[in-house]
Amino acid sequence: MDPGENSDSDSDMGVGETSNTPMEVNNTQDSSVERTGRGAVQCKRITKMREGELLNVQYNEDGQRIGEGGKDLASYSEDEKKGVVSDIGEKWKEFKSRLTREFAFDGEEEFGLEFDEEYEVGVSSVSHKSSELPLECLSVSGLGVGDCGLGWLWRSCTKLKRLELRSCEGIGDGNSFTSFIKCLKALQELEIRTCKTIVDRILLLLAEHCSSLNSLLLYDGGSREGLHQFISRSRSNIQKLDLRLPLDLENNHLLAVAENIKGLISLRLQSCCLVTGEGLKTIGSTVSVALEELALINCDVVEREPGLLTTLGQNLKGLKKLDLSYNETLVDMEFISMVVSCKNLTDITQ
């Protein structure tokens, strides 16, 4: 249908028009911007207008553009939208590339990092030149199995003394475990919380490559075999153990601790329902003088086995801190007997 006929038809039906409504169209275009995709705007009548020239556009009572001017403006607007969207997409790609190269790897001179353009992943291809990151404490959470770009971090943290991992399913892509070894060699404190899928492998790497660890916290993750292998094979002089493993800690683990960890000064167990008095008594007799802190939090063994606390109190002569919280049915006489036997106690939580 001819636009002119449509206009006359609307006029006959009594549809009002806004007569001679001028609209200025800015035809200024940046010739330096290189477009991709659709290319230039297709409405030649508007694109060839001189700057300052006006376009006559009419509207009906519903606010819709009508007539030749309305048709030209509609075509121009749609093409401009597509051009703007295309430009935004290209600008975003350029920005991401610049962000990766200039910000993620900013400081080549400071940290000695360079980008290997031949490697596909890019981020993981950062190579180490001379200096390392001066980090001594690092806490990360939510790492995935295939996360890229972590290899350079592990390789650069050779001075790391404390590492915290929370809710991690991996420590990077396929090559990251090899790089991860480098940050373990000087490590002194490690906390692993809810990282069940990777904790066994990390403990194995610790046993093989770290001899400086003195504190280990392990919550909600791992396997019985993996933990036992670590305790039996570790070359570190571990002084503090904090374990919350409801279904993975047994007496054989405590026996391994008694045999292999002679300098233990702090033992904290939480919700370890498979441990019995036999394992705790073995610990008590082995580290009777050295142990300064004992926590049995929500461990029903202190309620199941009468006389356990009394025996522990008689063995642990150097105990200074005692935590028996969340043992709701603990017998008062048992508790009092242990406190009386441990004459060096200065901090008691029940």
N, C-alpha and C positions, 0 to 999 in steps of 0.2 A: 504494500500500500504506500502511495506517495505521501510524504510527510505533510505536504501542503493540503492534500485532500483531508487528511486526518484533522488538521487545524480547522478547516472550514466546517467539517462535520461537527466538531466540538462546539464551534461557535453557534451553529444552528440549534444545538441542544441547550443552549443557555449557559454553557460553561464559561466562567469568567477568565479573563487573561490579564496578565500584567503587561501592559504595553511598554515597549521600548525600554526594557530593563537592561541597562548596560552592565556588563561584567568585564572587569579588566583581567586579562590572562597574561601572566608573566611568561614570556617566551625565552627568558634568559637561560641558557643551558651552558653547562661547563663542558667545553670541548675537550678538556684534559682527562675527563673521566672515561675510561674505556669500558663499554658495556659488553656483557656476554649474554647468551640466551636469545631473547626475542630481538634484540637490537633496538633501533630507534623507534620513536612513536610513529604510528601509521597515519594519523589524521593530518594530512598535508595542509588543509585550509588554516589550521591553527598554528602549526609549526612554522608556516611561512609568513605569518603575520609579523608586522613590524612592531618593535617595542613601543608601547604606549597606545597601540591601536586597540579599539574596543570591539567586543563581540556581543551582538544583540541576542539575548536569551529570554524566551518567554516561559512562564510557568502557569499551570492550571490551578484550580482551587485546592487540589490535593498536594500541591508543592512539587509536582512532577514537571520536568523540563519537556517542552514541546517545540515543534517546528525544527527548521534546519539548524538553528543555533544550538538548540538543546541536544540534537542528535550529534553534532560535532563535538560539543563539550563532553557528552557522555563517553564517546569513543576516546577522546583525549584523556579523560580521567582514568578510565580502565587501563589504558596503556601505561599511564604514568604510575599507577599502583604497581603493576607488574614490574616496571623498571625499578621502582624503589625497593621492592621485595628482593629482586635479583641483586641489587647493589648491596643491600643489607647482608645477604648470604655471603657474597664475596668478601665484604669487609670483615664479617665474623671469622671466616676462614683465615684471612690475613692476621687478624688479631690473635687467634689461637696459636698460630704458628709463631708469631712474635712473642707471645706470652711464654710459650714453651722454651724458646731459645734464649730470650733475654732475661726472663724472670726466674723460671725453674732452674736455669743454669747460670744465672747472673753471678758474677764474681769469679770468672775464670782465673783472674790474677790472684784473687784472695785465697781461693780454696784449691787451685790447681786442677780444675776440671776442664775437659774439652769434649766436644760433641763429635761422635763418629757418624758421619752422614751415610756410610755404607751399611750400617746395621738397620734392619727393618724396624724394630721396635723403637729405636731412637733413644728413649729415656734410659733404657737399660744399657745403652752402649756408651754411657759416660765412662771415660777411663781416668784412672788415678795417676797424677803426675808425681807430685812430691809431698804436698802438705795434706793434713787430715782436718776434719771438723773437730774443734776443741770441745766436744760434748763429753760430759762425764755422767750425765743423767738423761735418760730418754724414756718417755712413756708413749705408747702407741695403742690404738684400739681399732677393732673392726677391719683388720687387714684380711684380704681375700686370697684365694688360692692363686689366681692369675694376675694379681696386681703388678703392673709394670713400674719400673723406675726405682725399685727399692734396693737393687744391688749396689748402686753407687753409695747409698746411705750406709749400708752395713760395712762396705769396704772402707768408708771414710771415718767410721766411729771406732777407731782402734784404741782410743783412750777411755772408752766407756767403762764406768764403774758400777752403774746401777741401771737396770733395764726392767721396764714394766710392760707386760703384754696383757691386754684385756679383750676378751671376746674376739679372738682372731682365729680364722679358719686356715690361714696360711701366713707366710712371711714374704710373699712376692711370687714372681714367675719362676720358671724352671731353674734358672741359674742362681736364684737368690740364696738358696741354702748354702752353696759354696761360698758366697760372699759373707753370709751370716757368721761363718766360723771366725772371721777376722775380728768381729766385735766381741767375741766371747773370751778371748785370751787374757784380757786384763780385768774381766768382770768380777765384782765382789758381791753384788746383791742382785737377785733375780726374783721377780714376782710374776707368776703366771696365773691368771684368773679366767676360768671358763674358756679354755683353748684346747678342748679335748682332742681335736683332730691332729694337732701338731705337737702336743706336749711330749709324747714319747720320743719323737725324733730330736726335739730340742734337748731333752735330758741325755740322750745318747751322745749328742755333740758336746754337751757340757762335760760328760765323763771323759771324753777322748781329748778334748782340746783346752779345757780350763782347769787350772790348778790353784786359782786364787779366790774361788767362791767361798764366802763365809756366811752367807745368809740366803735361804731359799724359802719362798712362800709359794704354795701350790694349792689352789682352790678349784674344786669342781671340774676335774678333768684328768685324763691319763688312764693308764692301765696298771694292774697289779704287777705284771711282769716288767713293764718299762720302768716303773719306780724302783723295783727290787734291783734291776740291773744297774741303775744309776747309783744307788746307795752302795752296792757291792764294788763297783768299778771306779767310783769317783776318786780322784787324786787330791781333791780340795780338802782343806781343814775347815769343815763346816761347823760353825758355832751356833747358828740359829736355824731351827726348823719350825715352820708354821704350816700345818697340813689340815685341809678341810676336804676329806675324801670319804664320804659316808659309806660307799660300797667298794672302795679300792684299797683301803689300808687294813692290813691284818697283822697278826703277831709276828709273822716271818719278816715283815718290814722292820718292826721294832728290834728284832733279834739282829738283823743286818746292821741297823744303826748302832747297836751296842758293840758289835764286832769291828766296825769300820770307821765310826766317827767318835774318836776318843775325846775331842775337845769341846763337846756340846755343852753350851751354857744356857740355852733357851730351847724349850720344847713346848709347842702349842698345838694341841689337837682339838678339832671342832667336829662334832657330829660323827665321830668315828665309831660306828656301832658294832663293827666286827672285831675290835680290839678287846682283849680280855686282860684280867689281872696278871696273868703269867707274863705277857709281853711288857707291861708297865713295871713289874717287879724286876725284870731283867735289866731294863733301862736304869731303874733306881739303884741297883747294886753295882752297875758298871760305872756310872757317872755320879756316884754318891756325893763327892766333894765338889766337883766342877759345876754341876747344874745349879743355876741361880734362879731360873724362872720355869715354872710348870703351869700350864693351862690345860684343863680338861673341861672344855665348854660343851655342854649338851652331850656329854659322853655317859651313857647310862651304865657303863661298867662300874662307876663309883657307887651306883645304887644297887647293882645286881650282886656285887661281891662284898659281903661284910668283912671288915678287917683290912681291906686294901689300903685305905688312906692311912691307917695306923702303921702298916708296914712301910709305906712310902715315906711317912714322916720320920721313921726311925733310920731310914737309909739316907735320905737327902739332907745331910747336915749343913750344906752350904746354901740351901734354898732361901731366896730373899723375896721372891714374888710368887704368889699363888692365886690362880683364878679358877674357881669352881662354879661359875655362873651358869644359869639355865639347867641346873640339876635340881629339879623341884622337890624330889622326894629324898634328898640327901639327909642321912641321919645325923642329927646334931652331935651326938657323942663321937661319931667317927670324925667329924670335922674338928671338934675340939681337941681330940686326941692327937691329930696330925699337927695342929697349930702349936700345941704344947711341946711336941717333939722337935719342931723346927724353930730353934731359938733365934735364928737370924732373920726371920720374916719381918719385912718392913712394909709390904704392900699385899693386902688380902682383898680379893673380890669374890663374893658369894651370891 
